[in-house]
Amino acid sequence: MPRFIDRLLAAKRWKTESFDLPATLFESAARLQARDALIRQDLHSVTVLAIDNVAQYYFQHHTCRDGRMDGPEQFPQLAPPFPSAFYEYTLEPSMYDVMFTEAERALPRAINQVGILVQSVDTGRFGDLFANWGEVLQEHRSDVPAKWVLFITVFAGHKDDREVRGPCTLLLLVVGEDGQATSRLRCRIWGIEDEQYDLIPEERLVAIGSMGSLAFPAFLATSFLHCRNVTTEENLPPAKLSKAHRRRHGQPLVRFKTLSIEPMKQVLRKLGRIENHGLSQALHLCRGHFKDYRNSSGLFGKHKGLFWWDMHARGALDQGAVVKDYAIKLPESGDSLEHR
């Protein structure tokens, strides 16, 4: 069966999510189609991860002690493992009801497919590429140097929809050199310019902002990807189905990765005591960190660069340390992100 990203790439046009707002608030149809075409190009080159198991685990432990959902500030490691990644999962009814109230009002659930496109830009290039977003970097915590700005595009749809929905919200987040969020999560409705926000009632903005919470399982998946006892598996779609999909839509089904998180779940249960302390506190037991040898004699006196020390359960080196070069290779040109 095609995944959500397969449907997005196969659809000739995407339906814009209006959130029951007046059409006059949105950009012109031509402008929206042009932006959709650019983001469609991005989707052709992303690393695709199916995180259904991560989403299920997230919603099992989704609340803090005060009842809120664990957001980006709760996760120990958000350094982008890939320059561009698409995380997708099925939003099961029990998950949906945590976030939305349709079931309480005897209304059908609006979505059951979620896709999260996460793209990273080094802060050194961010100001040149996105001058109108300069205030984003001014808001970040001053105690940790800002390293990346994450552009997070949220797609939400329904498997039974004939029309495939395109992006619904855009999120921005600054991440520091330690891999932790250093700014608040900014949320914008896809296709509405900033100056139009004054025309939207505050209560509507709060309701729409809840769509941004759909990205939270992707943050958990990112933290998991930095754990050395979490592995990824490459998944090839069945050859016959892929061939049939190519015949109908001009392209094969997308390859995707899945995360094996069972060993990490055992660590969080036994050492992190997740049932007592919650997901975010348990994850901090497994936090990793960077070591900067760019301006010194180098690692072991010879290797210069920025290195990553993997997360490990006990927070000590008695089990040995695995060192990886963490140089993220961004595209030579930032053109693929200019529409943000």
N, C-alpha and C positions, 0 to 999 in steps of 0.2 A: 504494500500500500504506500502511495506517495506520502512523504512527510510534508510538514507545513511549508518548508522552504521550497520544495518541489512545486507546490501549488502557487507560491508567490512568483517563482521564475516562469512557470508555464502560462500564467494569466497575462493576456495582452494588455489589460488595463486593471488598475487597482481602484477599489471603491474607497473614497475618502471618508473617514470617520468624522461625522459632524457634531456628535455629542448633543444633538438637538439645539445647536446654536444657529443663529442666522447666517445664511450663506455670505452675507456682506462682510462678515468678520474675516473670512478666509481669503487667501490669495486667489488670483484668477485661475480658471481651469487650466489655461495654457502653462502658467507658472508652476502649478502643482504637478502637472504631467512632466514638465522638464525636471523638476526635483526628483520625482519618482524614477525617471529614466536614469538619473545619476546614481541613486541609491541601488537601483537594480544592477547596475554595473558592479557596484561594491559586493553585492551578494554572490556574484559569480566567482569571486576569488577568496571567500572567507573560509575559515576552518569551521566546520559544522559539528556541533556537539548535541546529542540527544540526552537530556538531563532529567528524564521522567523520574528515575530513582532518586535523584538529588532533590527534586521538587517535593516528592512524597515525604522524604526525610525532613525537609525544611518545614513543611506544614505540620508535621508531627511535633516539632519543637519550635514553633514559630513565634511564641510570645515571650516577652521579658517578664520580670516579676510584676511590673505595673500593667501588664496586659497588652503592650504594644507589640507590633511585628518587628522582628530583628531587621534593621536596615543596614546600610553600608558601614555606618560607624561602629557596628557591633562585630564586624568580621576582621580578623587579624591580618589578612593578606589579599589585597586587591590589585597588586601589580599585574599588568596584563600579560598573561602567558603567551598570547598571540597578538600580533599587530591588529588583527581583525578577526572576530569570531561571532558566530551565530549560535546562540543557545536556544533550543526549543524544547517544549514539554507540553503534555496534555494537562489542561486545568480540569481536574476531576470535580464533580459536584461538591464534595466535602470541602475542597480547597476554595472553590468559588464562593461558597457560603460564608467562609471566614472573612472575605473581603467585601462582598456585595450583599444587597438585601432583597434581590428579586424573589428568592424562594420564600422569604418571610411574607412578601406581598402577593404570593401565589402567581408570580409572573415567570415566564420561561427564562432560563439562564442565557445570557446574550452571547457568551463566548466559551469555547472549550479548547482553543489552540492558542499558544503563546510563543512568540519568537522574540528574542532579545539580541539585537545587533550591537556589539560592543567594539568600538574603534578607538584607538589611542593615538594621541599626539603628544610628543615631548614638549614640555613647557617652553623650552628654548625656541621652538618654532611656532608655538601657539599664537603669540602676539602678532606675528607677521601674517599668519593665515587668517586669523579671525579677530581683526581689530575691534569689531563691534561687541566682542565678548570680553574685553579687557578687564572688566570689573570682576570676572570670575576668579582670576588669580589674586586679586586684591583681598578676597574674602578668606583665603585659606589660612590655616593655623601658621603662626610665625615660628613655632618652635621646631618645625620640620621642613626642610626645603621641599618645595613642590617639584615633582618629577614628571607626572603625566596629567593630561586632561582626558577623561573618558567621555566620548560621545556615545550615548546609549539610546538607540532607537527601538521603541517598543511596538511590536506588531501583535494584534489580537484579532482572532477570527473564530469562525464556527465551521466545523467540518461539513455541515449541511448547507452552508451558504452557496448559492450559485455564483455570486460575485465575490471575488477574493478581496478582502480588505487590505489596505496598505498601512503605512505607519500611522499610529494614533497619537503617540507622545514622544517627545525628545527630552532626554535627561542629560545633565552635565554634572560631572564629579571630578574634583581635583584629588589626586593621589600623591602622597609624599614619597621620598626616597625609601622610607621604611615600609612602603607598601600599604599604608593605612590611609583611609579617607581623611583629607585635611580641610574639606569644605562641606557645606551642606549640599544636599542633593537638589539641584535645580530641575524643575519640571516645566515643560512647555507643550502646548497643544500643537501637533503637527499642522503646519500650513497657516498659522495665525501669527501675524507680526506682533512684536512687543507692544507697539503703541495701541493696539486694539484691546489689550487686556483690561484697560480701565473701563471698558464697556461691558465686561462680564461680571455679574454679581459674585461677591466673595463666596457665597455658599455653593455656587456652581463650580468655582475654581477648586474648592476643597474636595468636592465629589469627584471631579475629573482627575484631580491629583492622585486619587487612590489607584488609578491605572498605573502609575509609576511603581507601585508596590509589586506589580507583576515581575519586575526585574530582580527582586530580592533573591529568588532561588539561583539566579545566575551569579550573584555575588558569592553565595555559598559554594557553588561549583568552582569558582575561581580560587577560593581559599583551598578547596580540596585538591585542585590541580597542583598546588605548591607542596603537597604532602607526599613524601617519597613512598608511603605505603598505599597511595592511591594510583592506580594505573589506568591507562586508556586503551581501548580496543578499537581497531579499525573495522568498520562494518561496510561491506559491499552489498548493494541491493541485488536481488535475484536477477540474473542475466536476462531472462525472458521478459520479466516485468520492465526492466530498464530499456530493453530494445523496443517494447511496445510503447513505452512512454516517449522515447525518442521519435518513433514514427508519428505519434499524435502531436507532439509539442516541439519537435526539433532539437531536443536535448535529452540525454539520459538522466536517470534518477541520480541524486546527489549521494556521494559517499559521506559517511558521517562517523563520528567517534562517540563512544559511550564510556562512562567512568565506572570503574570497579571500586566501590566505596565500602564494601563489607569489612575489610580489615580496619579502615578508619572508624567505622561505626563501633567496632569492638573496643578500639582505643578510647573513644569518647565515652563509651558506657562504663568501662572498667576504671580507666585512669582519670577521665574528665568528670565522671559521676554526673552525666548529663541530665539524668532524671531529677537530681537534686539542685543542680546549679544552672541548668539551662544551656542552650546551644552555644551562645556567644562566649560565655565564660569557659566552657569546656574546650572550645576551639583555641582559646588563647594559650592553652597548655602546649599547643602544637605550633606555636608561632615561629616563623623563620625570620631571617634578617639579611640585610646587605652588608658587605664589607668593601670599603672603597680603597683600592690600592693604586688609583690613577696618579696621585701626586706624591707617592712614597717610593721606597726602594722596590716595592712590589711584593706579591704573595710569594713566600719562600725565598724572598730576595731577588726574584727575577720576573714574575708574572705581573704585569701592570694591567689594571682594568677594574671594573665594578663586578664583584662576584656575589653570588647568592648562596647562603648557607640554608639548606633545606630545613623545613619544619621537622621536628622529631618529638616523640611523645614525652620524653623525660626532661627535656630542656637542658641536657648535659651532653658531653662528648664521650661518655663512657661506651657508647655503641659505635663510635666513629662518626665522622662528618663527611658528607658527600658534597663536593664543591662543583658548581656548574657556572659556566660563563653565561651571564644573563643579558647579553647585548641583544636588544630587540631590534630587528631590522625593519624599519619603516620604509614605505615606498620613497623613491628618490624625489618624487613630486607629490605635493599635497593636493593635487587637483581633484582627486576622488572624494575629498572631504569638503570642498569649497562650498557645496550647497548647504552645509550646516550653518 
